[in-house]
Amino acid sequence: MIWIGVTGGIGSGKSLVCSEFARLNIPIFFADEVAKDITDSDDGVRSAIRRQFGEDLYDHYGRLKRKDLATMVFGHPEQLRTLNSIIHPVVFSKFSEWKTRIEKQKSSPYGIVEAALMFESGFNALVDFVLLVDADIQTRIQRVMKRDNSTKEAVLKRIENQASPEIINELSDFVLQNSGSAAAVTGRVQFFHLLFKKLEKRED
């Protein structure tokens, strides 16, 4: 069984692409969702965040104040690295446990890991191939403005603080262009589905 990493910048549509793979009964590990969950549910992660960033980052229900934490690390590389060093190892461990269960089931020729920070986190080392979901900048901006009810300037600022698509493109094995309609995505996912079923594990 091989493992495919799926990544893409904000507004690229990687969630839509993954939903199409899910319709084909491909198991998907949503690394970003797991990362959010463990900040509230994992005692070790919560303690480390409190220790590094302050006790008041959790409300009286024990839930992380995500916007406050984002403000602290946004534009501060050292703070962001500290946060990632707390979260990423636990996400990797969760993936390892999940991967073992999925491989034992032998129900699919491949599985998917969705992660926005595929290369930044080192998740790419845990998969065989990486598929980048990409779209032109104007399409990405419009999607996020509509989804988040945000301004163009705010979206551009978020995009500028993410890794360059050109760099991620160079590092990825495959690129799925997603600047068109949702209907067009279905055919492209079908193409990669057929391709991934024929690939073998990477030995290098």
C-alpha positions in Angstrom: 0.0 0.0 0.0 1.4 3.4 -0.9 0.8 6.8 0.7 0.0 10.0 -1.1 0.4 13.4 0.5 -2.1 16.1 -0.7 -1.2 19.7 -0.1 -2.0 23.1 -1.4 -2.1 26.8 -0.4 -5.2 28.5 1.0 -8.0 28.6 -1.5 -6.4 26.0 -3.8 -9.3 23.6 -3.2 -7.5 20.7 -1.6 -10.5 19.9 0.6 -12.7 19.5 -2.4 -10.1 17.3 -4.1 -9.9 15.1 -0.9 -13.7 14.9 -0.8 -13.6 13.4 -4.3 -11.0 10.8 -3.3 -13.2 10.0 -0.3 -16.1 9.3 -2.6 -13.8 6.7 -4.2 -13.5 5.1 -0.7 -9.9 6.1 -0.3 -8.9 6.4 3.4 -7.7 10.0 4.2 -5.8 11.2 7.3 -6.6 14.9 7.8 -3.5 16.1 9.5 -4.7 19.7 9.9 -7.9 18.5 11.7 -5.9 16.2 13.9 -3.6 19.1 14.8 -6.6 21.3 15.8 -8.1 18.5 17.8 -5.0 17.6 19.9 -4.6 21.2 21.1 -7.8 20.7 23.0 -7.7 17.0 23.7 -4.1 16.0 24.3 -2.9 16.9 27.9 0.7 17.0 26.9 0.1 19.4 24.0 -2.1 21.6 26.2 0.5 21.7 28.9 3.3 22.6 26.5 1.3 25.4 24.9 0.5 26.8 28.3 4.1 26.6 29.3 5.4 28.2 26.1 2.7 30.8 25.3 0.8 31.5 28.5 -1.9 30.0 30.7 -4.5 32.5 29.4 -4.5 30.9 26.0 -7.2 28.5 27.1 -10.7 29.5 28.2 -12.4 28.2 31.3 -13.8 25.3 29.2 -10.3 24.2 28.4 -10.5 25.2 24.8 -7.7 26.9 23.0 -8.1 30.5 22.0 -7.0 29.9 18.4 -7.1 33.5 17.2 -5.0 34.7 20.1 -2.4 32.0 19.5 -2.4 32.7 15.8 -1.7 36.4 16.5 1.3 35.4 18.7 2.9 33.2 16.0 1.8 35.0 12.8 4.9 36.7 11.4 7.1 35.4 14.2 9.1 32.4 12.8 10.7 31.5 16.2 7.3 31.3 17.9 5.8 29.4 15.0 8.7 26.9 15.1 8.1 26.4 18.8 4.4 25.7 18.3 5.1 23.3 15.4 7.7 21.4 17.6 4.9 20.8 20.1 2.2 19.8 17.7 3.8 18.0 14.8 5.4 15.0 16.7 2.0 14.2 18.2 0.3 14.4 14.8 3.0 12.1 13.3 2.3 9.6 16.1 -1.5 9.7 15.5 -0.8 9.1 11.8 1.4 6.1 12.5 -1.3 4.5 14.6 -4.0 5.2 12.0 -1.8 4.1 9.2 -1.2 0.7 10.9 -4.9 0.2 11.3 -5.6 1.1 7.6 -2.9 -1.2 6.3 -4.2 -4.1 8.2 -7.6 -3.7 6.6 -6.1 -4.1 3.1 -9.2 -2.4 1.7 -7.5 0.2 -0.6 -4.4 0.2 -2.9 -3.4 3.6 -1.5 -4.2 6.1 1.2 -4.0 9.9 1.5 -2.6 12.4 4.0 -4.0 15.9 3.7 -1.6 18.5 5.2 -1.3 22.2 4.4 2.3 22.2 5.8 3.4 19.0 4.0 7.0 20.0 3.5 7.4 22.5 6.3 6.3 19.9 8.8 8.4 17.0 7.3 5.2 15.0 6.6 6.5 14.4 3.1 9.1 12.0 4.5 6.2 9.8 5.7 4.5 9.4 2.3 5.6 8.0 -1.0 4.5 10.8 -3.3 3.1 14.3 -3.0 0.2 15.7 -5.0 0.0 19.5 -5.0 -3.5 21.1 -5.6 -3.0 24.5 -7.2 -5.0 27.3 -8.7 -4.3 30.7 -10.1 -3.9 33.5 -7.5 -7.1 35.4 -8.4 -9.2 32.2 -8.1 -7.7 31.5 -4.7 -8.4 35.0 -3.5 -12.0 35.0 -4.6 -12.6 31.6 -3.0 -11.2 32.6 0.4 -13.0 36.0 0.3 -16.3 34.3 -0.3 -15.7 31.4 2.2 -14.4 33.6 5.1 -16.2 36.8 4.3 -12.7 38.4 4.2 -11.1 41.3 2.3 -8.8 40.9 -0.6 -6.0 42.5 1.5 -6.4 40.1 4.3 -6.4 37.1 2.0 -3.3 38.3 0.2 -1.5 38.7 3.6 -2.3 35.1 4.5 -1.1 33.9 1.1 2.1 35.9 1.4 2.9 34.1 4.7 2.6 30.7 3.1 5.2 28.9 1.1 5.5 29.9 -2.5 3.5 27.7 -4.9 6.5 27.7 -7.2 8.7 26.1 -4.5 6.1 23.6 -3.5 5.6 22.8 -7.1 9.2 21.9 -7.5 9.1 19.7 -4.4 5.9 17.9 -5.3 5.6 14.8 -7.6 2.3 15.7 -9.2 0.2 18.8 -9.7 -3.6 19.0 -10.0 -4.7 22.3 -11.5 -8.0 23.4 -9.8 -8.7 26.8 -11.2 -11.9 25.7 -13.0 -15.3 24.4 -11.8 -16.0 21.7 -9.2 -17.2 19.4 -12.0 -13.7 19.6 -13.6 -12.1 18.3 -10.4 -14.0 15.0 -10.6 -12.3 14.0 -13.9 -8.9 15.0 -12.7 -9.3 13.1 -9.5 -10.4 10.1 -11.5 -7.2 10.4 -13.5 -5.0 10.4 -10.4 -7.0 7.7 -8.8 -6.1 5.4 -11.8 -2.5 6.5 -11.7 -2.1 6.0 -7.9 -3.5 2.5 -8.1 -0.7 1.5 -10.4 2.2 3.2 -8.5 4.6 1.2 -6.3 6.2 2.3 -3.1 9.1 4.6 -3.5 12.3 2.9 -2.5 14.6 6.0 -2.3 
